[in-house]
Amino acid sequence: MENQTQTPDEATQTLVNLGLTFLQAKVYLALNRLGTLSGRETAKAAKIAPQDVYRILTELQEKELVEKIIDRPNKYKPIPLKDGLLMFIQQRNKETTQLQQAIQEMIKQFEKTKNNNSKRETGNFALVPAKESLKKRAITLIETAKTSLNFMNEYQEGMIGHEIIFELEARAIDQGVTIKDILGKNKNKCEPPEIPSKFANLTARNPMFQVRYCQFPPPAILLIKDNKELLISTNSTTNMSQPYLWSNNPILVNVIQQWYDTMWEKCGQTQIPVCLTQNP
């Protein structure tokens, strides 16, 4: 493979990338190429205007890349390119270290502010769109439950829902999560399909899975997780075609939980009510 040698333009651009201006890079390379030169000789070698060269040579002296030799006329001696590049790399490494420290401090201060703000927060609210977004949010609540899951739904829709999330609920029960479900009468019909086998499997896991049936339609479709988060329907439609309200506001969650507990006691039946039982 042939050796790739930088062109003068590429060498100049490398120095510019390391922090020199275009004219500073041209002068520094010209001095390294030809050695110690007077100001006029430097201007000619670097192909820049004489009126600019002394300002640039002064700037390179300040960067410790050029030494001024007192003579008649004064001459300028470059620091060897290898040493100059090493200086650039060391400076760049120093700047990178300082930047990393500044970033770490910024993150620390941000996290501190974030934590302080979190302590002042009273909770959040979000309107969750219907269907897929709603399904994902509900699944997340079920998967992250630690102690309890409280459901409320219409009987038939509730049966279908338990059939869909059976594996998630079974896993939650195995991890010690108590599940309670209030199932209410459908306003339009009283005859449900036969109890699905998976739902029957869940009810067999008492007392970890408990169900109560109500003779009236459910006031809302509801899911409460660990008494810390909730998902509640925004109208009485018993399906997922409507947006739902999600919240972890402790006051709202506590109020809804107390209301749910009251409904649980009100729906004290443990058997499917007569209205929900198929005719013989």
DRENDO-1510 file (C-alpha; in Angstrom, 1 decimal, always signed):
<recs>
REC; n; res; u; v; w
REC; 1; MET; +0.0; +0.0; +0.0 .
REC; 2; GLU; +1.4; +3.5; -0.9 .
REC; 3; ASN; +2.1; +5.9; +1.9 .
REC; 4; GLN; -0.4; +8.7; +2.1 .
REC; 5; THR; +1.4; +12.1; +2.5 .
REC; 6; GLN; -0.5; +15.1; +3.6 .
REC; 7; THR; -0.6; +18.0; +1.1 .
REC; 8; PRO; +0.2; +21.5; +2.3 .
REC; 9; ASP; -3.5; +22.4; +2.3 .
REC; 10; GLU; -4.3; +19.3; +4.4 .
REC; 11; ALA; -1.4; +20.1; +6.8 .
REC; 12; THR; -2.8; +23.6; +7.2 .
REC; 13; GLN; -6.3; +22.3; +7.8 .
REC; 14; THR; -4.9; +19.9; +10.5 .
REC; 15; LEU; -3.4; +22.9; +12.4 .
REC; 16; VAL; -6.7; +24.8; +12.0 .
REC; 17; ASN; -8.5; +21.9; +13.5 .
REC; 18; LEU; -6.1; +21.9; +16.4 .
REC; 19; GLY; -6.9; +25.6; +17.1 .
REC; 20; LEU; -4.8; +27.9; +14.9 .
REC; 21; THR; -6.2; +30.4; +12.4 .
REC; 22; PHE; -5.6; +29.7; +8.7 .
REC; 23; LEU; -2.9; +32.4; +8.5 .
REC; 24; GLN; -1.2; +31.3; +11.8 .
REC; 25; ALA; -1.1; +27.7; +10.4 .
REC; 26; LYS; +0.5; +28.9; +7.1 .
REC; 27; VAL; +3.2; +30.9; +8.9 .
REC; 28; TYR; +4.0; +28.2; +11.4 .
REC; 29; LEU; +4.3; +25.6; +8.6 .
REC; 30; ALA; +6.5; +27.9; +6.4 .
REC; 31; LEU; +8.9; +28.5; +9.3 .
REC; 32; ASN; +9.1; +24.7; +10.0 .
REC; 33; ARG; +9.7; +24.1; +6.3 .
REC; 34; LEU; +12.5; +26.7; +5.8 .
REC; 35; GLY; +13.8; +27.3; +9.4 .
REC; 36; THR; +14.6; +30.7; +11.0 .
REC; 37; LEU; +13.5; +33.6; +8.9 .
REC; 38; SER; +13.1; +37.4; +9.0 .
REC; 39; GLY; +9.6; +38.9; +8.9 .
REC; 40; ARG; +9.8; +39.7; +5.2 .
REC; 41; GLU; +11.2; +36.2; +4.4 .
REC; 42; THR; +8.4; +34.6; +6.4 .
REC; 43; ALA; +5.7; +36.7; +4.6 .
REC; 44; LYS; +7.2; +35.6; +1.2 .
REC; 45; ALA; +7.5; +31.9; +2.2 .
REC; 46; ALA; +3.9; +31.8; +3.6 .
REC; 47; LYS; +2.5; +33.8; +0.7 .
REC; 48; ILE; +0.8; +36.4; +3.0 .
REC; 49; ALA; +0.8; +40.2; +3.0 .
REC; 50; PRO; +3.8; +41.7; +4.8 .
REC; 51; GLN; +1.6; +44.0; +6.8 .
REC; 52; ASP; -0.1; +40.9; +8.4 .
REC; 53; VAL; +3.0; +38.8; +9.1 .
REC; 54; TYR; +4.3; +40.6; +12.2 .
REC; 55; ARG; +0.9; +40.5; +13.9 .
REC; 56; ILE; +0.7; +36.7; +13.2 .
REC; 57; LEU; +4.3; +36.1; +14.4 .
REC; 58; THR; +3.4; +37.9; +17.6 .
REC; 59; GLU; +0.3; +35.7; +18.0 .
REC; 60; LEU; +2.5; +32.6; +17.5 .
REC; 61; GLN; +5.0; +33.8; +20.1 .
REC; 62; GLU; +2.1; +34.1; +22.6 .
REC; 63; LYS; +1.2; +30.5; +21.8 .
REC; 64; GLU; +4.9; +29.5; +22.4 .
REC; 65; LEU; +5.2; +28.2; +18.9 .
REC; 66; VAL; +7.7; +30.8; +17.7 .
REC; 67; GLU; +10.8; +32.4; +19.3 .
REC; 68; LYS; +11.9; +35.9; +18.4 .
REC; 69; ILE; +15.6; +36.3; +17.9 .
REC; 70; ILE; +16.9; +39.8; +18.4 .
REC; 71; ASP; +19.0; +40.7; +15.3 .
REC; 72; ARG; +19.2; +43.2; +12.4 .
REC; 73; PRO; +16.6; +42.4; +11.2 .
REC; 74; ASN; +14.8; +40.4; +13.9 .
REC; 75; LYS; +14.4; +36.7; +13.0 .
REC; 76; TYR; +11.8; +34.1; +14.0 .
REC; 77; LYS; +12.6; +30.6; +15.0 .
REC; 78; PRO; +9.8; +27.9; +15.1 .
REC; 79; ILE; +9.3; +25.3; +17.8 .
REC; 80; PRO; +9.8; +22.0; +15.9 .
REC; 81; LEU; +6.5; +20.8; +14.4 .
REC; 82; LYS; +6.6; +17.6; +16.4 .
REC; 83; ASP; +6.9; +19.5; +19.7 .
REC; 84; GLY; +4.2; +22.0; +18.6 .
REC; 85; LEU; +1.8; +19.2; +17.7 .
REC; 86; LEU; +2.5; +17.6; +21.1 .
REC; 87; MET; +1.6; +20.9; +22.8 .
REC; 88; PHE; -1.6; +21.0; +20.9 .
REC; 89; ILE; -2.6; +17.4; +21.9 .
REC; 90; GLN; -1.7; +18.1; +25.5 .
REC; 91; GLN; -3.8; +21.2; +25.5 .
REC; 92; ARG; -6.7; +19.4; +23.8 .
REC; 93; ASN; -6.5; +16.6; +26.4 .
REC; 94; LYS; -6.5; +19.2; +29.2 .
REC; 95; GLU; -9.6; +20.9; +27.7 .
REC; 96; THR; -11.3; +17.6; +27.3 .
REC; 97; THR; -10.7; +16.7; +30.9 .
REC; 98; GLN; -12.0; +20.1; +32.0 .
REC; 99; LEU; -15.0; +19.6; +29.8 .
REC; 100; GLN; -15.7; +16.2; +31.2 .
REC; 101; GLN; -15.5; +17.6; +34.7 .
REC; 102; ALA; -17.9; +20.4; +33.8 .
REC; 103; ILE; -20.3; +17.9; +32.3 .
REC; 104; GLN; -20.3; +15.8; +35.4 .
REC; 105; GLU; -20.9; +18.8; +37.6 .
REC; 106; MET; -23.7; +19.9; +35.3 .
REC; 107; ILE; -25.3; +16.5; +35.5 .
REC; 108; LYS; -24.9; +16.5; +39.3 .
REC; 109; GLN; -26.5; +19.9; +39.6 .
REC; 110; PHE; -29.3; +18.9; +37.2 .
REC; 111; GLU; -30.1; +15.8; +39.1 .
REC; 112; LYS; -30.1; +17.7; +42.4 .
REC; 113; THR; -32.5; +20.3; +41.0 .
REC; 114; LYS; -34.6; +17.5; +39.5 .
REC; 115; ASN; -34.8; +15.7; +42.8 .
REC; 116; ASN; -35.8; +18.9; +44.6 .
REC; 117; ASN; -38.5; +19.6; +42.1 .
REC; 118; SER; -39.8; +16.0; +42.4 .
REC; 119; LYS; -40.2; +16.5; +46.2 .
REC; 120; ARG; -42.3; +19.5; +45.5 .
REC; 121; GLU; -44.5; +17.8; +42.9 .
REC; 122; THR; -48.0; +16.7; +43.9 .
REC; 123; GLY; -48.3; +14.3; +41.0 .
REC; 124; ASN; -48.9; +14.3; +37.2 .
REC; 125; PHE; -51.9; +13.9; +34.9 .
REC; 126; ALA; -52.0; +12.7; +31.3 .
REC; 127; LEU; -54.8; +12.0; +28.9 .
REC; 128; VAL; -53.9; +8.7; +27.3 .
REC; 129; PRO; -55.2; +8.2; +23.7 .
REC; 130; ALA; -57.3; +5.2; +22.9 .
REC; 131; LYS; -56.2; +1.8; +21.7 .
REC; 132; GLU; -52.5; +1.1; +21.3 .
REC; 133; SER; -51.2; +3.8; +23.7 .
REC; 134; LEU; -53.8; +2.9; +26.2 .
REC; 135; LYS; -53.0; -0.8; +25.9 .
REC; 136; LYS; -49.3; -0.1; +26.4 .
REC; 137; ARG; -50.0; +2.0; +29.5 .
REC; 138; ALA; -52.2; -0.6; +31.1 .
REC; 139; ILE; -49.7; -3.3; +30.4 .
REC; 140; THR; -46.9; -1.2; +32.0 .
REC; 141; LEU; -49.0; -0.7; +35.1 .
REC; 142; ILE; -49.7; -4.4; +35.4 .
REC; 143; GLU; -46.0; -5.4; +34.8 .
REC; 144; THR; -44.7; -2.9; +37.4 .
REC; 145; ALA; -47.2; -3.7; +40.1 .
REC; 146; LYS; -45.6; -4.6; +43.5 .
REC; 147; THR; -48.5; -5.1; +45.9 .
REC; 148; SER; -52.0; -4.6; +44.3 .
REC; 149; LEU; -54.0; -4.2; +41.2 .
REC; 150; ASN; -57.6; -3.1; +41.4 .
REC; 151; PHE; -59.9; -3.4; +38.3 .
REC; 152; MET; -63.4; -2.2; +37.5 .
REC; 153; ASN; -65.2; -3.1; +34.3 .
REC; 154; GLU; -68.4; -4.4; +32.7 .
REC; 155; TYR; -68.8; -8.1; +33.0 .
REC; 156; GLN; -68.3; -9.2; +29.4 .
REC; 157; GLU; -65.6; -6.7; +28.6 .
REC; 158; GLY; -63.8; -7.7; +31.9 .
REC; 159; MET; -63.9; -11.4; +31.0 .
REC; 160; ILE; -62.3; -10.6; +27.6 .
REC; 161; GLY; -59.7; -8.4; +29.2 .
REC; 162; HIS; -58.7; -11.1; +31.7 .
REC; 163; GLU; -58.4; -13.5; +28.8 .
REC; 164; ILE; -56.0; -11.2; +27.0 .
REC; 165; ILE; -53.8; -10.3; +30.0 .
REC; 166; PHE; -54.0; -13.7; +31.7 .
REC; 167; GLU; -50.2; -14.4; +31.5 .
REC; 168; LEU; -49.4; -10.9; +33.0 .
REC; 169; GLU; -51.9; -11.4; +35.8 .
REC; 170; ALA; -50.7; -14.9; +36.6 .
REC; 171; ARG; -47.1; -13.7; +36.8 .
REC; 172; ALA; -48.2; -10.8; +39.0 .
REC; 173; ILE; -50.0; -13.2; +41.4 .
REC; 174; ASP; -46.9; -15.4; +41.5 .
REC; 175; GLN; -44.9; -12.4; +42.6 .
REC; 176; GLY; -47.2; -11.6; +45.5 .
REC; 177; VAL; -49.5; -9.1; +43.9 .
REC; 178; THR; -53.2; -9.1; +45.0 .
REC; 179; ILE; -55.7; -8.6; +42.2 .
REC; 180; LYS; -59.3; -7.4; +42.9 .
REC; 181; ASP; -61.9; -6.9; +40.2 .
REC; 182; ILE; -65.4; -5.4; +40.3 .
REC; 183; LEU; -67.5; -6.6; +37.4 .
REC; 184; GLY; -70.8; -4.8; +36.7 .
REC; 185; LYS; -73.9; -5.6; +34.7 .
REC; 186; ASN; -73.9; -4.6; +31.0 .
REC; 187; LYS; -76.7; -2.0; +30.5 .
REC; 188; ASN; -77.9; -3.6; +27.3 .
REC; 189; LYS; -77.9; -7.4; +28.1 .
REC; 190; CYS; -77.9; -9.8; +31.0 .
REC; 191; GLU; -76.6; -13.0; +29.4 .
REC; 192; PRO; -72.8; -13.3; +29.4 .
REC; 193; PRO; -70.9; -16.0; +27.5 .
REC; 194; GLU; -69.7; -19.0; +29.5 .
REC; 195; ILE; -66.9; -18.2; +31.9 .
REC; 196; PRO; -63.5; -18.5; +30.1 .
REC; 197; SER; -61.1; -21.2; +31.3 .
REC; 198; LYS; -58.4; -18.6; +32.0 .
REC; 199; PHE; -60.7; -16.5; +34.1 .
REC; 200; ALA; -61.7; -19.6; +36.0 .
REC; 201; ASN; -58.0; -20.4; +36.5 .
REC; 202; LEU; -57.5; -16.9; +38.0 .
REC; 203; THR; -60.5; -17.2; +40.4 .
REC; 204; ALA; -59.1; -20.5; +41.6 .
REC; 205; ARG; -56.0; -18.6; +42.9 .
REC; 206; ASN; -58.0; -17.1; +45.8 .
REC; 207; PRO; -57.3; -15.1; +47.9 .
REC; 208; MET; -54.7; -13.5; +45.5 .
REC; 209; PHE; -57.4; -13.0; +42.8 .
REC; 210; GLN; -60.8; -11.8; +44.0 .
REC; 211; VAL; -63.9; -10.9; +42.1 .
REC; 212; ARG; -67.1; -9.2; +43.1 .
REC; 213; TYR; -70.2; -8.8; +40.8 .
REC; 214; CYS; -72.6; -5.9; +40.8 .
REC; 215; GLN; -76.2; -5.8; +39.6 .
REC; 216; PHE; -75.6; -2.3; +38.1 .
REC; 217; PRO; -73.3; -1.1; +35.3 .
REC; 218; PRO; -69.8; +0.0; +36.4 .
REC; 219; PRO; -69.6; +3.8; +37.0 .
REC; 220; ALA; -66.2; +3.8; +35.3 .
REC; 221; ILE; -63.6; +1.5; +33.7 .
REC; 222; LEU; -60.7; +1.6; +36.2 .
REC; 223; LEU; -57.3; +0.3; +37.0 .
REC; 224; ILE; -55.4; +1.2; +40.2 .
REC; 225; LYS; -51.8; +0.1; +40.8 .
REC; 226; ASP; -50.3; -0.1; +44.3 .
REC; 227; ASN; -52.5; +2.8; +45.4 .
REC; 228; LYS; -50.0; +5.0; +43.5 .
REC; 229; GLU; -51.1; +5.2; +39.9 .
REC; 230; LEU; -54.5; +5.0; +38.2 .
REC; 231; LEU; -56.0; +4.7; +34.7 .
REC; 232; ILE; -59.7; +5.7; +34.5 .
REC; 233; SER; -62.2; +6.1; +31.7 .
REC; 234; THR; -63.3; +9.6; +30.8 .
REC; 235; ASN; -66.9; +8.4; +30.1 .
REC; 236; SER; -69.1; +5.4; +30.8 .
REC; 237; THR; -68.3; +3.6; +27.5 .
REC; 238; THR; -67.2; +0.1; +28.3 .
REC; 239; ASN; -64.4; -0.3; +25.8 .
REC; 240; MET; -60.9; +1.2; +24.9 .
REC; 241; SER; -62.2; +3.5; +22.1 .
REC; 242; GLN; -62.1; +6.5; +24.4 .
REC; 243; PRO; -59.1; +8.4; +26.0 .
REC; 244; TYR; -58.4; +7.5; +29.6 .
REC; 245; LEU; -57.0; +9.7; +32.4 .
REC; 246; TRP; -53.7; +8.5; +33.9 .
REC; 247; SER; -52.4; +10.0; +37.1 .
REC; 248; ASN; -50.0; +9.4; +40.0 .
REC; 249; ASN; -51.3; +12.4; +41.9 .
REC; 250; PRO; -51.4; +11.1; +45.5 .
REC; 251; ILE; -54.6; +13.0; +46.4 .
REC; 252; LEU; -56.6; +11.9; +43.4 .
REC; 253; VAL; -55.3; +8.3; +43.6 .
REC; 254; ASN; -56.2; +8.1; +47.3 .
REC; 255; VAL; -59.7; +9.5; +46.7 .
REC; 256; ILE; -60.4; +7.1; +43.8 .
REC; 257; GLN; -59.0; +4.2; +45.9 .
REC; 258; GLN; -61.3; +5.0; +48.8 .
REC; 259; TRP; -64.2; +5.2; +46.3 .
REC; 260; TYR; -63.2; +1.8; +44.9 .
REC; 261; ASP; -63.1; +0.3; +48.4 .
REC; 262; THR; -66.6; +1.6; +49.0 .
REC; 263; MET; -67.8; +0.0; +45.7 .
REC; 264; TRP; -66.1; -3.2; +46.7 .
REC; 265; GLU; -68.1; -3.4; +49.9 .
REC; 266; LYS; -71.3; -2.4; +48.0 .
REC; 267; CYS; -70.8; -5.2; +45.5 .
REC; 268; GLY; -70.6; -7.8; +48.2 .
REC; 269; GLN; -71.7; -10.7; +46.1 .
REC; 270; THR; -69.2; -13.3; +45.4 .
REC; 271; GLN; -71.4; -15.2; +42.9 .
REC; 272; ILE; -72.6; -14.1; +39.5 .
REC; 273; PRO; -76.0; -12.3; +40.1 .
REC; 274; VAL; -79.2; -13.7; +38.7 .
REC; 275; CYS; -79.4; -11.1; +36.0 .
REC; 276; LEU; -76.0; -12.3; +34.7 .
REC; 277; THR; -76.8; -16.0; +34.8 .
REC; 278; GLN; -77.9; -17.7; +31.6 .
REC; 279; ASN; -81.5; -19.0; +31.6 .
REC; 280; PRO; -81.8; -22.8; +32.2 .
</recs>
